[in-house]
Amino acid sequence: MNTHQSIAFLGMGLMGVPMARNLLKAGFTVACYNRTASKTAPVVESGGTACLSPKEAARNADVVISCVTNGPDVENVLFGDEGAIHGAKADTIFVDMSTIAPAVSVEIGARVKAKGFRFVEAPVTGGTVGAQNGTLSILAGGSEEDFLELQPVFAAMGKNVTRCGPWGAGQGVKLCNQIMGAMNILGVCEAFSLARGMKIDLALIEKALNGGAASSWALQNLARKIAAGDWSPGFMVDTQQKDMKLVLEAAEQVQAVLPGSALVTQLWRSAQANGDGSDGIHALDKVLQRLSNPK
Amino acid sequence: MNTHQSIAFLGMGLMGVPMARNLLKAGFTVACYNRTASKTAPVVESGGTACLSPKEAARNADVVISCVTNGPDVENVLFGDEGAIHGAKADTIFVDMSTIAPAVSVEIGARVKAKGFRFVEAPVTGGTVGAQNGTLSILAGGSEEDFLELQPVFAAMGKNVTRCGPWGAGQGVKLCNQIMGAMNILGVCEAFSLARGMKIDLALIEKALNGGAASSWALQNLARKIAAGDWSPGFMVDTQQKDMKLVLEAAEQVQAVLPGSALVTQLWRSAQANGDGSDGIHALDKVLQRLSNPK
């Protein structure tokens, strides 16, 4: 089994920067690339090198990691004119850590394989805090062999690392995560809507109910923000909606009926329509407030 | 402040029996009553006495606890011809631990007060397991003074004891609990619906996602039952639906709009229509399976 030492990291966003820094901390060399070149600065300060194209970043890489916004972005950094696939050496393994459509991830895997390389998808959960602390959950899809070979790389960035199945399965489990997170926060906001109507002190609901059958990450982390009227995002409505679109498309492809997911997507659309797209996902509460009697 | 020693316990159901036994264990005397008299046997075996009417049970009680199915049942055991109110001594405090409509609880409180007694509502969460282990969450509504006086009684039955506000507020917070529990299990079932369609191993979803933003009591406790096709109830669909009716009625009274709660109630109605009313609430999964492509 190879020990991977040299990593190309494509995409220096809110997630990519701390993930790349954790790789450096773990002893990997990191060559990074970002469309807006200035965003590579924090990684360069931490000991990485900045490259002008994905192709250049990939030149000596054992592992090429992409962590970008959507499917077309992944295709562009891998297969575009200056794409990483054109610079990679034999035996390079491509790891896409973006959240994209499962079907698109399968297609990308097949294109990477057709060029003679290996591919593993590995979307993550845990947000920017998890990325900074190296405590991401990593949801891998790909062959067992490739997954095992990537263990040291994943261990530098995450804590709970799971092989979910072949290509597509990791993205699928990521969408399961988004579905549950969505319904959990809707539950908190509907509870608050009733409580507000009944003049119940919102601040005591978390204390009274946490630990019981109503418990959720949303109750433990977002209820107090709603009670305080703090709409700052841990995770933005606009980003959640990008993921809900992937959820509903994937569900359509396999003919799975998701009435709650469809509903909460419409409610978040109302948040977006009211200019709250860059608030946190708990801005659902504002949607319900607008729908309900303000008395 | 009195120390309450003598308790009348009205309603020997799945919750009442273990709650009464925990009171005995804590040193209280317990006189119990149940419509079907045979159900008092386990409490009598544990040292309680059985009475033929609520009135008789209340005769020497410092505290009269009711824990029955619905509002009319509470009214009957308190105010009926043989109701506890007719047997109670001065200074008795009435505690209703049933889950009933907040508005009905307020009415009952007023009727108890009109008869010269005190009233505290105290619905619980935590199910039969919590009742047995004395780890219920108790959601009280009533005066601060009465609440404080009842601390030893509550401590014998529960762990997280909260005064939620005046009459109605405890029942309101209980309904908040039911709303969140409902949306959390819907999220798990929709995630499983997508995963099943995508041929993802259902058993790994809990392991991969627990601890993250998708976490909930439902994911931690019910996902494995769904994956195993085990529909045995922790909490029955029929009982949940009784509570969802209270949720939607209370919401209507305060003009709170709860689209997710309305939706999940309809889905559980489908479970009931298909003969699954006595399954656990996670039988929502079967509803989604029937709606979705079984491939």
Chai-1 contact restraints between the chains, C-beta under 6 A:
chainA,res_idxA,chainB,res_idxB,connection_type,confidence,min_distance_angstrom,max_distance_angstrom,comment,restraint_id
A,T125,B,G212,contact,1.0,0.0,6.0,A-B,restraint_1
A,G126,B,G212,contact,1.0,0.0,6.0,A-B,restraint_2
A,S137,B,G212,contact,1.0,0.0,6.0,A-B,restraint_3
A,L139,B,A208,contact,1.0,0.0,6.0,A-B,restraint_4
A,T162,B,A208,contact,1.0,0.0,6.0,A-B,restraint_5
A,G165,B,I200,contact,1.0,0.0,6.0,A-B,restraint_6
A,A169,B,I200,contact,1.0,0.0,6.0,A-B,restraint_7
A,G172,B,M198,contact,1.0,0.0,6.0,A-B,restraint_8
A,G172,B,I200,contact,1.0,0.0,6.0,A-B,restraint_9
A,V173,B,A208,contact,1.0,0.0,6.0,A-B,restraint_10
A,C176,B,A191,contact,1.0,0.0,6.0,A-B,restraint_11
A,C176,B,A195,contact,1.0,0.0,6.0,A-B,restraint_12
A,C176,B,I205,contact,1.0,0.0,6.0,A-B,restraint_13
A,N177,B,L209,contact,1.0,0.0,6.0,A-B,restraint_14
A,N177,B,A214,contact,1.0,0.0,6.0,A-B,restraint_15
A,I179,B,G187,contact,1.0,0.0,6.0,A-B,restraint_16
A,I179,B,E190,contact,1.0,0.0,6.0,A-B,restraint_17
A,I179,B,A191,contact,1.0,0.0,6.0,A-B,restraint_18
A,M180,B,G187,contact,1.0,0.0,6.0,A-B,restraint_19
A,M180,B,A191,contact,1.0,0.0,6.0,A-B,restraint_20
A,M180,B,A214,contact,1.0,0.0,6.0,A-B,restraint_21
A,G181,B,A213,contact,1.0,0.0,6.0,A-B,restraint_22
A,G181,B,A214,contact,1.0,0.0,6.0,A-B,restraint_23
A,M183,B,M183,contact,1.0,0.0,6.0,A-B,restraint_24
A,M183,B,L186,contact,1.0,0.0,6.0,A-B,restraint_25
A,M183,B,G187,contact,1.0,0.0,6.0,A-B,restraint_26
A,N184,B,N184,contact,1.0,0.0,6.0,A-B,restraint_27
A,N184,B,G187,contact,1.0,0.0,6.0,A-B,restraint_28
A,N184,B,S216,contact,1.0,0.0,6.0,A-B,restraint_29
A,L186,B,M183,contact,1.0,0.0,6.0,A-B,restraint_30
A,L186,B,G260,contact,1.0,0.0,6.0,A-B,restraint_31
A,G187,B,I179,contact,1.0,0.0,6.0,A-B,restraint_32
A,G187,B,M180,contact,1.0,0.0,6.0,A-B,restraint_33
A,G187,B,M183,contact,1.0,0.0,6.0,A-B,restraint_34
A,G187,B,N184,contact,1.0,0.0,6.0,A-B,restraint_35
A,E190,B,I179,contact,1.0,0.0,6.0,A-B,restraint_36
A,E190,B,L258,contact,1.0,0.0,6.0,A-B,restraint_37
A,E190,B,G260,contact,1.0,0.0,6.0,A-B,restraint_38
A,E190,B,S261,contact,1.0,0.0,6.0,A-B,restraint_39
A,A191,B,C176,contact,1.0,0.0,6.0,A-B,restraint_40
A,A191,B,I179,contact,1.0,0.0,6.0,A-B,restraint_41
A,A191,B,M180,contact,1.0,0.0,6.0,A-B,restraint_42
A,S193,B,A256,contact,1.0,0.0,6.0,A-B,restraint_43
A,L194,B,A251,contact,1.0,0.0,6.0,A-B,restraint_44
A,L194,B,A256,contact,1.0,0.0,6.0,A-B,restraint_45
A,A195,B,C176,contact,1.0,0.0,6.0,A-B,restraint_46
A,G197,B,V254,contact,1.0,0.0,6.0,A-B,restraint_47
A,G197,B,A256,contact,1.0,0.0,6.0,A-B,restraint_48
A,M198,B,G172,contact,1.0,0.0,6.0,A-B,restraint_49
A,M198,B,V254,contact,1.0,0.0,6.0,A-B,restraint_50
A,I200,B,G165,contact,1.0,0.0,6.0,A-B,restraint_51
A,I200,B,A169,contact,1.0,0.0,6.0,A-B,restraint_52
A,I200,B,G172,contact,1.0,0.0,6.0,A-B,restraint_53
A,I205,B,C176,contact,1.0,0.0,6.0,A-B,restraint_54
A,A208,B,L139,contact,1.0,0.0,6.0,A-B,restraint_55
A,A208,B,T162,contact,1.0,0.0,6.0,A-B,restraint_56
A,A208,B,V173,contact,1.0,0.0,6.0,A-B,restraint_57
A,L209,B,N177,contact,1.0,0.0,6.0,A-B,restraint_58
A,G212,B,T125,contact,1.0,0.0,6.0,A-B,restraint_59
A,G212,B,G126,contact,1.0,0.0,6.0,A-B,restraint_60
A,G212,B,S137,contact,1.0,0.0,6.0,A-B,restraint_61
A,A213,B,G181,contact,1.0,0.0,6.0,A-B,restraint_62
A,A213,B,W217,contact,1.0,0.0,6.0,A-B,restraint_63
A,A214,B,N177,contact,1.0,0.0,6.0,A-B,restraint_64
A,A214,B,M180,contact,1.0,0.0,6.0,A-B,restraint_65
A,A214,B,G181,contact,1.0,0.0,6.0,A-B,restraint_66
A,S215,B,W217,contact,1.0,0.0,6.0,A-B,restraint_67
A,S216,B,N184,contact,1.0,0.0,6.0,A-B,restraint_68
A,S216,B,S216,contact,1.0,0.0,6.0,A-B,restraint_69
A,W217,B,A213,contact,1.0,0.0,6.0,A-B,restraint_70
A,W217,B,S215,contact,1.0,0.0,6.0,A-B,restraint_71
A,A251,B,L194,contact,1.0,0.0,6.0,A-B,restraint_72
A,V254,B,G197,contact,1.0,0.0,6.0,A-B,restraint_73
A,V254,B,M198,contact,1.0,0.0,6.0,A-B,restraint_74
A,Q255,B,S292,contact,1.0,0.0,6.0,A-B,restraint_75
A,Q255,B,N293,contact,1.0,0.0,6.0,A-B,restraint_76
A,A256,B,S193,contact,1.0,0.0,6.0,A-B,restraint_77
A,A256,B,L194,contact,1.0,0.0,6.0,A-B,restraint_78
A,A256,B,G197,contact,1.0,0.0,6.0,A-B,restraint_79
A,A256,B,S292,contact,1.0,0.0,6.0,A-B,restraint_80
A,V257,B,L291,contact,1.0,0.0,6.0,A-B,restraint_81
A,V257,B,S292,contact,1.0,0.0,6.0,A-B,restraint_82
A,L258,B,E190,contact,1.0,0.0,6.0,A-B,restraint_83
A,P259,B,L263,contact,1.0,0.0,6.0,A-B,restraint_84
A,G260,B,L186,contact,1.0,0.0,6.0,A-B,restraint_85
A,G260,B,E190,contact,1.0,0.0,6.0,A-B,restraint_86
A,S261,B,E190,contact,1.0,0.0,6.0,A-B,restraint_87
A,L263,B,P259,contact,1.0,0.0,6.0,A-B,restraint_88
A,L263,B,L263,contact,1.0,0.0,6.0,A-B,restraint_89
A,L291,B,V257,contact,1.0,0.0,6.0,A-B,restraint_90
A,S292,B,A256,contact,1.0,0.0,6.0,A-B,restraint_91
A,S292,B,V257,contact,1.0,0.0,6.0,A-B,restraint_92
A,N293,B,Q255,contact,1.0,0.0,6.0,A-B,restraint_93
